[in-house]
Amino acid sequence: MGHEGSGSLESLRERNRRRVLSALRVAGITSRAELARRTGLSRTTVSSLIADLVRDGLVAERVDHTAAPGAQGGRPPVLVSLDRRAGAAVGVDFGKSHVTVAVADLGHTVLSEVRRELPSDHRAEQGLDAASQLVESALQEAGIDRGYVLGVGMGLPGPVHSDTGTVGSTSILPGWVGITAARAMSDRLSLPVRVDNDANLGALAEHVWGAGEGVEDMIYLKLATGIGAGLVLNGRLYVGVGGTAGEIGHTIIDEHGPVCRCANRGCLETLASGAATVDLLRPTLGDDLTLSRVVELTLEGHPAATRVVADAGRHIGRAVANLVNLLNPSRIVVGGEMAACGDVLLDPLRAECQRHAISSAGDDVEVHHGPLGDRAQVLGALALVLQDAETFSTPVDHLAEAQA
């Protein structure tokens, strides 16, 4: 009986050890007290396990020099994170005309980040080849051996079916439609790859590190060439049955409006997306006008640019009001290239949302600019790996098994 009891205690300790490792992977750098809260273990148990993990080289301690001193002064608190040897994650973000790759350790520290411009009409094979080359460059710059990579998160600007990983027909990258993107990238890298749409990844990043941190119910808007939304409900990313939840860009605003790429008329994207604003301004400002230039002109106070961007904000606000009525979130986080237009865009968006939402739901919600900016998607791709222990096996798990 004594031997069986000893074995049971060892098994329990090993399970608790894994709970702490999993919580650290999600949290990044955190305190022992926060680990106790996340795992449900006592502070004494967490402290004992952390001591073992530090001794085994799986966890590193870091002094938090940013913390305010306590009332009695004293030493700054000591935080913990997974050691650099525990592994790394790779994030890949595709836009209409770019690809960005980042590498991070399991303490959530970004070790390298590289970007390459792509033709706006690039084919999937061209984009995938460029991304695989950038992954190799980013790993080399970060000093990370491929054997330590858990996996790759990848974002695409369009719907990605959650079961098949196939890029949907309403993607703003027509050369990618029908491509099983995760498999194609995994074949190139010989690493596990998970793909999601860029709005979902922006929502995940802002929820973990940005304006949605600690918020249980939020909507992230990506306003760029197209328009998409990522939904965080009850603290978890919600993608729907097939992975296409959040396609707010295809909310019909004017049934007699322009024909959209989805074949409907008057979708929000046809009236308020980055592409639509550029098209409206080109007759006045020239055929070589770009979205980045529209943002610059808006910030400079150009009358035509500010008018078109403000109108876009009003259209978006009316569509967002529908989501607010349906989901009753506490926060809307606005990101994407157009978000850089600031209050010229956000003020009319807020006003129209308040006007068209029912009063109780409108009173509950706040609209914030996303602080992560145009890095939200690549950071979200990293978070996809860091937070998904079921999909990505971790080198730290094998080290833990060998050392337990």
N, C-alpha and C positions, 0 to 999 in steps of 0.2 A: 504493500500500500504506500509506504514511504517513497519508494522509487517512482511509482505512478504519479504520486502527488508532486514530486520534484519535476517530473517530465511535463506535467500540466502547467506548473508555474513557469517553466522555461518557454513553453509554447505560448503562454499568455504574454510573457515579456517580449517575445519575438513579434507577436501581433501588434503589441503596443508600439514597438520600435518602428514597424512599418507604417503605422498610423502617423507617427511623428514625421517620418521621412516624407510621406505623401502630403501632409499639411505644409511642410517646408517647401515642397516643390510648388505648391499653389501660392503660398504667401510670399516667397522670396526671402527677404530679410525681415525678421520679426523678433519679438521678445518671447521669453519662456512663458510669461503670463498669457500672451495671445495664443501660443501653441496649446496651452492648457484649455483655453476657451474653445479653440477650434476642434480639438480632439476629444474633449470631455474627460480627459485624464486629470488627476490631481497635479498641482504644481510640484509636489515632491517627486511624483513618478516622472514627470516631464524632465525635471532637473537631473534626475538619476540617469534617464535615457540619453539626454543630451551629453552628459559627462562621458558616457560610454562611446557615443558617436564621435565626439571630439577626439577621444583617445584613439579611435579606429581610423581617424582621418577622413570621415565622411561628412562631418559638419565643422564649420569654421566659426569662430567668435569674432565679432567686430564691435568696437566701442562706438556708441552713438554720440558723436561730438555735436550733433545738431540739436540734441535735446536740451530744453531749458533746465537749469539747476533747480533742485528741490528747495523747499523752504529752509532746510537745514544745510544746504550746500551738498558736499560729498562728491563722490565719483559719478561720472556719467554712466547711464545704463549700458549693459553689454547685450548686443543683439546677436542672433545666430542665423546662419544660412547654410545651405548645402555647399560643400567644398567644390572648388573648380573641377576636381577630378570626378565629381559625380556625373558629369555629362554636360551637353549643350543642346540648344535648340536652334533651328534655322527657320526664318520667316521669309516668304517671298510674296511681294505685292505687285500685281499687274494693274496698270491703268490703261487708258486708251492709247497712250503713246510713251509709256515708260515701264520699266521693271525695277524694283528695289529689293535688295536682299540684305537681311540682317542676321547676325549670329549673337546669341545670348547664352550666358551660363545659367545654371539652375537657381542662382541667387537673384535672377532677373536683371543682371547687369549686361547691357548691350556692349559686346566686345568689338564689333565691326559693323559697318553699314555702307553699302555701295549701291550705285544707281546707274542705269543706262537708259538713254532715250531710244525709242523704237518708232518706226513709221506708224502712223495712226491706223493704217489699213493692214498691219502685219498679220501674217498667218500664224496659226498656233505653233507650227514647227519652228518658225523663226524665233518666236517669243520663248519657247521652251529651251531651245539651244542657247539663247542669250542668258536665260536664267541659270541654266546648269553651269555655264562658264562663270557667272557671277558668284554662284555658291562656292565654287572652288577658290575663287579669289578671296571671298570673305572669310572662309575657313583659314586660308593661309595667313591673311592679315590678322586674324584673331589668335593664331597659334593653336588651333584646335585640330586634333587628329580626327579623321572621319569615324574612327572606332568609338569615339565618345559622343557622337551625335545621336540623340534619341530619335529624331525624325524631323520632318519638314511640314510646316503649315503654309498654305498657299491661298491667296485671295484673288478673285477675279471679279470684274465689274459686270455682273449679270447673275441670273439664277443658276444654281448648281443643284441638280437633283440629289437629295441626300442618300438615296439607295444606290444609284448607279454612278454618281459622280460626273454625270454628263452635263455639259454646259448647255443651257436652254436657249431657245430661239430668240429671246428678247435681249440677249447680251449685246452690249455696245461694241463688242469685238466680234464682228460677223465671221472672221476667219477662225473662230474658236467653236462655233456652234456645232454640237454633236460630238465634240471631242471629250473623251474620258480623261480629264486632265490629270487626276491623281495618278492613274496608272502610267500615263505617258511620262510624267515627271519622275515617278519612281523608277521606271525603266532606265532613265538617263542617269540617275544618281545612285541607284542601288540602295536607296533608303526608303523607309515608310513615309508616305505623303498623305496628308489630309487636306481637302480643298473646301472652301466655303466662299460665299460671295463677300465682296469688299465691305458692304454696309454691316453685315453681321460681325466681321472682324473689327471694324471701327467701334461698334457697340461693345464688343468684348474688351478692347483696349481701354476705352473710356471708363468702363465699369471697374476694371482692375486698377488702373493707374490715373485716371483723369477725372472729369467732372461728374462722373457717375459712381465714383468710389463710395461704397457703403449704401448706395441707393438700391432698393429692392425692385422697383418698377420704373423703367426708363425707356425712352425711345431715342435712338441715335439716328440723325439724318445725315446722309452723305450727299452733299450738293456739289456736284462737279459736272463733267460732261453730261452725265445722266443724274437721276435722282433715285436714291434707295433709302430704306430704313432698316435698322437693326433693332430688334425688340428684346429687352431684358425683362422678364416677368418672374416675380417671386425669386429674384436673385439669380436666375438662370437664363441663358440665351435661348430664345424660342424661335424655331425655324419652320414649324409646321410639319405636316405629314410628308411632303415631298421636298422640303427645303426652300420653298419659295415665299414664305411669310415675309412681309415687309416690303413688297413691291409697290410702294406708295407712288412711285413715278407713273404708274399706269392707272391711277385713280382718274376717272373721267371728270373733267372740270367743265368742258364745253362740248356737248354732243355734236355740235356743228363745226367744231374746230378742225385744225389740221390733222391729217392722217398720221398716226404714230407708227413706229416700226413694229409694234405689236399688232397692227392692223385695225385698231380702234381709232376713233376720232376724239380729239380734244383731251388727250391724256395730259396730266400735269407736266410730264417731260416736254411735251410739244410747246408749252407756254412758259415754263419757268426754269428749265435746266440750263446749264452752262452753254450747251450747244445752241439752245433756243435764243438766249440773250445775245450770243455772238451773231447769230443769223439776223436778228432784229437790228443790230447796230452796224452791220457791214455796209449797207447802202450809204450810211452817213460817214463812217469812219474808215472804210476801205476794205478790200477783199482779203488783205493779209492780217486782219484783226484776229487776235487769239483771246482765249479766256483769261489768261494771266494779264494781258494788256487791259481787258475790261475791268479787272480788279484794280489795277493801278489807276486807271482813269476815274473809277468810282471813289477811291481814296483821295484823289486829287480834287474831287468835287465837280467833275465834268457833268454838265446838265443832262445830256442824253444818256450817259452811262448810269448816273444815279437814278434817273427816271425808270429805266428798264429794269435795273436791279431791284428797286423798290417795288415795282409791279410784280416781279418774280416772287419777292417776299410775301406779298399779299396772296398770290395764288397758292403758294406753299402753305401759308397759314390757314387757309380754308381747308386744304386737304388734311393738315395736321389736326384740325379741330375734330374731324371725323374719328381719327385714331384716339384722341383724348376722350371723346365720348364713349368709345367702345372699350378702351383699356384702362382709363383713369390712372395714368402714370403720374408720378410726382415730379418728373424731370424730363425735359426735352434737351438733348445735347446736339448742337449743330456743328458739323464738321465738313470736310471736303474743301476744294479750292475756293468755291464761292463764299464760304464762311468767312474768308479773310476780308470780305467787304464790310464786316462789322455791323454797326447799328443801322447803316443804310438798308441792309437786308433784314436784320433781326427785329428792328422796331416795327415795321409793318407786318412781319410774320407774327410777332407777339400780339399785335392789335387785332389782326384778323382771327387768330386762334381764340382770343378771349371773346371776340364778338360772336363767333359761330359755335363755340363749345357751350354746352349747358353750364349754367353758372357755377354749380358745385364742382364739376370736373375742372372748369377753367380756373377756379380759385385754388385748386389743389396743385396745379402744375406750374413749374418755373422753366423758363427757356434760357439755356446757358450756351455760350460759345465753347466749343471743345478745345481745351488747352493743348491737346496733343497735335493739333493741326494736321498737316499732310503726312505725318508719321503714324497716324492712328492705325492705318491698315496694316503696315508691316509689323507694328508692335502687336496688333491683334493676331497676326499670323504666328508670331512667337508665342503668344498666350494660348493659342489653340493647342500647341504642343505641350507647354508647361502645365496646363490644367487638365490634360486628357491622359491620365495614367492607364486607362483601359486600352487605348489604341497604341500608345508608344511605350514599349518596355524601356526601362531605364538602366544604364550601366550601374547606377548606385544600388539597384536591386541585386545585381549579381555580386557586387562587392559585399553587400550586407549579408547575402547568403553564405559567402565564403568566410566571413568574419564572425557570424553569429555563433 
